[in-house]
Amino acid sequence: MPLLEPLARLFPFTMRILISGGAGFIGSHVADAYLSLGHEVAVLDNLATGSLDNLDAGAKFFQADITDLPRLQQIFGEFRPDVVSHHAAQISVVDSIESPAYDAGINVVGSLNVWQCARDCGARRFIFASSGGAIYGQVETSPVPEEQPANPMSPYGLSKWAFERYLTLLHGFSAPTPVILRYANVYGPRQGRQGEAGVISIFGRRLLEEKPCVIFGDGSMTRDYVFVKDVVKANCQALERGDGGIFNIGTGQQVSTLELYGMMEHLAAKGAQNPQFAPQREGEVLRIALECERAAATLGWKPETPIVEGLKQVMAAMKSA
Ligand SMILES: NC(=O)c1ccc[n+]([C@@H]2O[C@H](COP(=O)([O-])OP(=O)(O)OC[C@H]3O[C@@H](n4cnc5c(N)ncnc54)[C@H](O)[C@@H]3O)[C@@H](O)[C@H]2O)c1
């Protein structure tokens, strides 16, 4: 064991934090923030959708698949995290419908592998990136609070909810303490085209290339778009607060696909392009926004970035890439 390890464990402000999926869009921003707070950070990722380009040199990197339990045991035994931030996942709704067993193999069984290793190495906290956009299903009233019964419309939403239920159940038996963050549609620099808010990175790239964008449905579908820097702040608050809780992390505001397209077209400042329309996709919720009063009261967290400001930053990052 390295000489400094016992000191790091005694000094409560410096934590050893392992981020699964930390080479991906959200996880890499969380890793940057934890490093800047002075924590020791390790990233565990199979690079399925993540990239080494997203990683800060200060983070230790382990290439591994969360479905490979023996490899995870080896990594957790070596790094011995105090806190695990679990962001690794199969994130495609479409793929989850096509291959639900594959989705559950990663998002349920793989997630349980990560939890089991966290427990066995004595981690005290387990922060889970869940999905408010996919768990509640189609709701009557919006913004939707955490008390709303889950009613997922896709295997992806179901697998996220199933692992939440495991976390809550297992909390009754043993450490680590879970904190469940139900993200709305997260957007920001480094986002790929696959995820729940991938529409922003897809529209952005196509508008800058002056190619037409495709809108699924009639454009009236709404989402709650939350900027990644705000999501990162929630992950920082969750290091110390929110024991055992479930928290919506969004803005409470619904934005329609047509409104989003209009804002992005304006920011792209290219010639006007008419969007193309295609049939609504299966498994998609039509309207949703998340109520975030609980996160305000318990985590001391509120979203701070207006959507136009966040979109400006995304478009600027895309233009300079
Ligand atoms: N982006 C959103 O709007 C959103 C909304 C709600 C919840 N989430 C959740 O947040 C998390 C991060 O999402 P993201 O948007 O950053 O996606 P992402 O694809 O950029 O990140 C996922 C990361 O997990 C890694 N990964 C995938 N399968 C793995 C496996 N089997 N073993 C190890 N690593 C694996 C990928 O390589 C990638 O780096 C996911 O759990 C996702 O479900 C995202």
The ligand as a MOL file (V3000), in Angstrom:
LIG
                    3D

  0  0  0     0  0            999 V3000
M  V30 BEGIN CTAB
M  V30 COUNTS 44 48 0 0 0
M  V30 BEGIN ATOM
M  V30 1 N -26.6770 12.4930 -21.7200 0
M  V30 2 C -27.8380 12.5510 -21.1010 0
M  V30 3 O -28.6730 13.3750 -21.4210 0
M  V30 4 C -28.1620 11.6070 -19.9730 0
M  V30 5 C -29.4190 11.7170 -19.3570 0
M  V30 6 C -29.7230 10.8670 -18.3010 0
M  V30 7 C -28.7890 9.9510 -17.8470 0
M  V30 8 N -27.5910 9.8590 -18.4690 0 CHG=1
M  V30 9 C -26.6400 8.8610 -17.9770 0
M  V30 10 O -25.3930 9.4980 -17.7240 0
M  V30 11 C -24.3420 8.5640 -17.9760 0
M  V30 12 C -23.3200 9.1730 -18.9260 0
M  V30 13 O -23.9570 9.4310 -20.1730 0
M  V30 14 P -23.2560 10.2610 -21.3370 0
M  V30 15 O -24.3020 11.0450 -22.0100 0
M  V30 16 O -22.0500 10.9290 -20.8040 0 CHG=-1
M  V30 17 O -22.8610 9.0970 -22.3350 0
M  V30 18 P -21.4310 8.6230 -22.9120 0
M  V30 19 O -21.7160 7.5410 -23.8850 0
M  V30 20 O -20.6600 9.8000 -23.3690 0
M  V30 21 O -20.7350 8.0190 -21.6160 0
M  V30 22 C -20.8650 6.6630 -21.2330 0
M  V30 23 C -19.4650 6.1470 -20.9750 0
M  V30 24 O -19.5590 4.7850 -20.5210 0
M  V30 25 C -18.6160 4.0060 -21.2320 0
M  V30 26 N -19.1340 2.6380 -21.2830 0
M  V30 27 C -20.2040 2.1740 -21.9820 0
M  V30 28 N -20.3640 0.8600 -21.7770 0
M  V30 29 C -19.3900 0.4920 -20.9180 0
M  V30 30 C -19.0210 -0.7580 -20.3450 0
M  V30 31 N -19.7020 -1.8790 -20.6110 0
M  V30 32 N -17.9520 -0.7900 -19.5180 0
M  V30 33 C -17.2270 0.3320 -19.2520 0
M  V30 34 N -17.5280 1.5340 -19.7820 0
M  V30 35 C -18.5970 1.6130 -20.5950 0
M  V30 36 C -18.5020 4.6370 -22.5930 0
M  V30 37 O -17.2960 4.3210 -23.2680 0
M  V30 38 C -18.6050 6.1220 -22.2440 0
M  V30 39 O -17.3330 6.6690 -21.9710 0
M  V30 40 C -25.0010 7.2930 -18.4890 0
M  V30 41 O -25.1570 6.4140 -17.3880 0
M  V30 42 C -26.3430 7.7630 -18.9780 0
M  V30 43 O -27.3190 6.7420 -18.9230 0
M  V30 44 C -27.2460 10.6580 -19.5170 0
M  V30 END ATOM
M  V30 BEGIN BOND
M  V30 1 1 1 2
M  V30 2 2 2 3
M  V30 3 1 2 4
M  V30 4 1 4 5
M  V30 5 2 4 44
M  V30 6 2 5 6
M  V30 7 1 6 7
M  V30 8 2 7 8
M  V30 9 1 8 9
M  V30 10 1 8 44
M  V30 11 1 9 10
M  V30 12 1 9 42
M  V30 13 1 10 11
M  V30 14 1 11 12
M  V30 15 1 11 40
M  V30 16 1 12 13
M  V30 17 1 13 14
M  V30 18 2 14 15
M  V30 19 1 14 16
M  V30 20 1 14 17
M  V30 21 1 17 18
M  V30 22 2 18 19
M  V30 23 1 18 20
M  V30 24 1 18 21
M  V30 25 1 21 22
M  V30 26 1 22 23
M  V30 27 1 23 24
M  V30 28 1 23 38
M  V30 29 1 24 25
M  V30 30 1 25 26
M  V30 31 1 25 36
M  V30 32 1 26 27
M  V30 33 1 26 35
M  V30 34 2 27 28
M  V30 35 1 28 29
M  V30 36 1 29 30
M  V30 37 2 29 35
M  V30 38 1 30 31
M  V30 39 2 30 32
M  V30 40 1 32 33
M  V30 41 2 33 34
M  V30 42 1 34 35
M  V30 43 1 36 37
M  V30 44 1 36 38
M  V30 45 1 38 39
M  V30 46 1 40 41
M  V30 47 1 40 42
M  V30 48 1 42 43
M  V30 END BOND
M  V30 END CTAB
M  END
